[in-house]
Amino acid sequence: MKDFDVVVVGAGPTGLVLAGLLSRAGVKVLVVERRIDRGDRPKAVVLHAPTLELLDSFGLLDEVTDRSIPLERFAFHLNGTGSFTADMTGLDTHLDGYRNMPQPILEGLLEKYALGYGARIEYGVSYLSHEAGDSGGSDTVVRFEGYDDVRCSYLVGSDGPRSAVRESLDIPMAGRSLSTSYLLIEGVPRELVGRDEVGVHVGANGMVTMMPIPGDQVLMAGPVVNGLTLDRGASVPWRRIADAIDTLGFGSRLKLAEALRTSHYSVDLRVAERWVSGNVVLAGDAAHLNTPAGGQGLNLGIGDALALSWRLLAALRHDEAELLAGYEAERRPYATRVGQTTFLAPLIDRMRSAVDVNDPAVRAELAELALSWSQLYPDHGNRPGARHDARYELSAGARVPTSIRDAEGRLTPFLPSSDRVDASTLLWFDDTEPASVESDLPVPPVREVRRVARPATDGRVTVPDGARGLLVRPDRLVAEAIGS
Ligand SMILES: Cc1cc2nc3c(=O)[nH]c(=O)nc-3n(C[C@H](O)[C@H](O)[C@H](O)COP(=O)(O)OP(=O)(O)OC[C@H]3O[C@@H](n4cnc5c(N)ncnc54)[C@H](O)[C@@H]3O)c2cc1C
């Protein structure tokens, strides 16, 4: 008799989303969190469209809208040259653009959702180790500090950058550390400017990113001074940060009337060499680390949770840990590619040497970056022909949009977001009845057949020639195009 089906270590966004999705599907989940409370330390803020779509399916969109602010672009302001922009609107989603919400507020909402479906969440409890139980198979005993031993079938390490679960498996994080410390300051700006953008202000010796957050405040972040490295836990006097920001030369635009909270962290570009080891799985920052550029880390972790949830459910139901293998095979290469898009130094060098802000090569690169940072098109970069005209095809592995834009930019609803990870969907374009909705692929059974209009061939999103429908997994990826 198991105490829990799944033990999740870490109540960050990744662990909480996973706990919510699994509990919703009837799985018995325990989340343990080392901190005694959530705190209000500044961390990530950017919520991209796929995360917003998932929050919509959780019934949380109204609260998210009330407690976040909408944004339209990432802007790069180069002192002396002008401003370059990556426009995040006009994409294939019913929730266009992105929103900024402080991470502790998001975690509070996610926790409420998970608790509502019966997940157990224990604060002040640290994972220590795990070992095989005596019942064979996936039976596992997990040991903690601050809690009794627990027996479970699957253990998930979503315990952040210094993951103790990853260390217990002896899995290295390949990659590199960037030697500069990122400083974060939440405060009240002297001037309320650029409220619809995240603005990266680049000076000769460093850069600062201004992220508007609710309550007319901003989160300022960045390697204010290139090469500055601080010890973990070191306190940084606010005056010193303000002086460093002044040297960037953006004047009152970057001045704060009041600093409310500060923190700093070191930046790494790393990916764990393995994500799955038998019945133990890594997700979120425990599996990958990137720079804060483009607000990728938190959204990537939530995507991991969605990709893992339906596979864990299948592995539990069929008692087959092998069903988890596809998770690492898909998410690890994707996380590696996303990490590369957050290393901005080469792009900023190209902006510095561009003739002007309309430089076509830089503009094309920014358009590409916007598609990638939106995380709406995870397989886009895999298709060589798709790169420059921004078109992509809904064949196996592509993510299915909630709404699709036609050539005039009009949105047509396609597949609404869902929090059901125990069901696949058959999207059917044909006017005939589908003969059978069985598939040999290891995906959950089809619970719904939805009739939708075939995307127009002149829009950005197309379907393979001859496809009569799409079998869509719970994480919205096409399992296979049918009839092509
Ligand atoms: C100061 C700071 C600023 C950041 N700024 C940005 C930003 O601007 N943009 C961006 O994209 N990303 C940023 N990040 C990264 C972003 O916050 C992460 O990508 C995101 O939090 C990942 O979510 P996660 O749930 O995978 O991990 P985490 O949020 O790290 O959650 C892991 C949880 O596991 C807990 N834990 C650790 N060890 C144990 C243990 N042994 N037992 C039990 N619990 C344990 C931790 O206490 C933590 O709550 C920032 C991170 C920090 C720390």
Ligand as a Chemical Component Dictionary entry (heavy atoms), coordinates in Angstrom:
data_LIG
# 
_chem_comp.id                   LIG 
_chem_comp.type                 NON-POLYMER 
_chem_comp.pdbx_formal_charge   0 
_chem_comp.three_letter_code    LIG 
# 
loop_
_chem_comp_atom.comp_id 
_chem_comp_atom.atom_id 
_chem_comp_atom.alt_atom_id 
_chem_comp_atom.type_symbol 
_chem_comp_atom.charge 
_chem_comp_atom.model_Cartn_x 
_chem_comp_atom.model_Cartn_y 
_chem_comp_atom.model_Cartn_z 
_chem_comp_atom.pdbx_ordinal 
LIG C1  C1  C 0 16.291 35.766 -7.604  1  
LIG C2  C2  C 0 15.763 35.117 -8.856  2  
LIG C3  C3  C 0 15.365 35.892 -9.928  3  
LIG C4  C4  C 0 14.893 35.315 -11.104 4  
LIG N1  N1  N 0 14.510 36.109 -12.132 5  
LIG C5  C5  C 0 14.054 35.543 -13.273 6  
LIG C6  C6  C 0 13.608 36.322 -14.349 7  
LIG O1  O1  O 0 13.647 37.544 -14.289 8  
LIG N2  N2  N 0 13.141 35.689 -15.469 9  
LIG C7  C7  C 0 13.102 34.317 -15.567 10 
LIG O2  O2  O 0 12.672 33.771 -16.577 11 
LIG N3  N3  N 0 13.512 33.564 -14.560 12 
LIG C8  C8  C 0 13.983 34.140 -13.423 13 
LIG N4  N4  N 0 14.366 33.359 -12.405 14 
LIG C9  C9  C 0 14.242 31.926 -12.596 15 
LIG C10 C10 C 0 12.815 31.487 -12.361 16 
LIG O3  O3  O 0 12.399 32.000 -11.135 17 
LIG C11 C11 C 0 12.832 29.978 -12.432 18 
LIG O4  O4  O 0 13.056 29.595 -13.781 19 
LIG C12 C12 C 0 11.550 29.337 -11.926 20 
LIG O5  O5  O 0 11.320 29.662 -10.584 21 
LIG C13 C13 C 0 11.655 27.820 -12.077 22 
LIG O6  O6  O 0 10.611 27.209 -11.392 23 
LIG P1  P1  P 0 10.812 25.792 -10.706 24 
LIG O7  O7  O 0 9.509  25.496 -10.066 25 
LIG O8  O8  O 0 11.367 24.844 -11.688 26 
LIG O9  O9  O 0 11.959 25.999 -9.611  27 
LIG P2  P2  P 0 11.962 26.941 -8.330  28 
LIG O10 O10 O 0 11.060 28.091 -8.508  29 
LIG O11 O11 O 0 13.396 27.195 -8.013  30 
LIG O12 O12 O 0 11.326 26.034 -7.198  31 
LIG C14 C14 C 0 12.038 24.985 -6.592  32 
LIG C15 C15 C 0 11.554 24.848 -5.168  33 
LIG O13 O13 O 0 12.167 23.694 -4.592  34 
LIG C16 C16 C 0 12.465 23.973 -3.245  35 
LIG N5  N5  N 0 13.521 23.036 -2.806  36 
LIG C17 C17 C 0 14.829 23.043 -3.131  37 
LIG N6  N6  N 0 15.467 22.009 -2.560  38 
LIG C18 C18 C 0 14.532 21.328 -1.854  39 
LIG C19 C19 C 0 14.581 20.159 -1.041  40 
LIG N7  N7  N 0 15.717 19.455 -0.838  41 
LIG N8  N8  N 0 13.444 19.730 -0.452  42 
LIG C20 C20 C 0 12.270 20.411 -0.635  43 
LIG N9  N9  N 0 12.178 21.522 -1.400  44 
LIG C21 C21 C 0 13.295 21.976 -2.007  45 
LIG C22 C22 C 0 12.905 25.423 -3.267  46 
LIG O14 O14 O 0 12.772 26.012 -1.987  47 
LIG C23 C23 C 0 11.951 26.025 -4.293  48 
LIG O15 O15 O 0 10.808 26.571 -3.704  49 
LIG C24 C24 C 0 14.829 33.915 -11.221 50 
LIG C25 C25 C 0 15.219 33.118 -10.147 51 
LIG C26 C26 C 0 15.688 33.710 -8.970  52 
LIG C27 C27 C 0 16.113 32.827 -7.827  53 
# 
loop_
_chem_comp_bond.comp_id 
_chem_comp_bond.atom_id_1 
_chem_comp_bond.atom_id_2 
_chem_comp_bond.value_order 
_chem_comp_bond.pdbx_ordinal 
LIG C1  C2  SING 1  
LIG C2  C3  SING 2  
LIG C2  C26 DOUB 3  
LIG C3  C4  DOUB 4  
LIG C4  N1  SING 5  
LIG C4  C24 SING 6  
LIG N1  C5  DOUB 7  
LIG C5  C6  SING 8  
LIG C5  C8  SING 9  
LIG C6  O1  DOUB 10 
LIG C6  N2  SING 11 
LIG N2  C7  SING 12 
LIG C7  O2  DOUB 13 
LIG C7  N3  SING 14 
LIG N3  C8  DOUB 15 
LIG C8  N4  SING 16 
LIG N4  C9  SING 17 
LIG N4  C24 SING 18 
LIG C9  C10 SING 19 
LIG C10 O3  SING 20 
LIG C10 C11 SING 21 
LIG C11 O4  SING 22 
LIG C11 C12 SING 23 
LIG C12 O5  SING 24 
LIG C12 C13 SING 25 
LIG C13 O6  SING 26 
LIG O6  P1  SING 27 
LIG P1  O7  DOUB 28 
LIG P1  O8  SING 29 
LIG P1  O9  SING 30 
LIG O9  P2  SING 31 
LIG P2  O10 DOUB 32 
LIG P2  O11 SING 33 
LIG P2  O12 SING 34 
LIG O12 C14 SING 35 
LIG C14 C15 SING 36 
LIG C15 O13 SING 37 
LIG C15 C23 SING 38 
LIG O13 C16 SING 39 
LIG C16 N5  SING 40 
LIG C16 C22 SING 41 
LIG N5  C17 SING 42 
LIG N5  C21 SING 43 
LIG C17 N6  DOUB 44 
LIG N6  C18 SING 45 
LIG C18 C19 SING 46 
LIG C18 C21 DOUB 47 
LIG C19 N7  SING 48 
LIG C19 N8  DOUB 49 
LIG N8  C20 SING 50 
LIG C20 N9  DOUB 51 
LIG N9  C21 SING 52 
LIG C22 O14 SING 53 
LIG C22 C23 SING 54 
LIG C23 O15 SING 55 
LIG C24 C25 DOUB 56 
LIG C25 C26 SING 57 
LIG C26 C27 SING 58 
# 
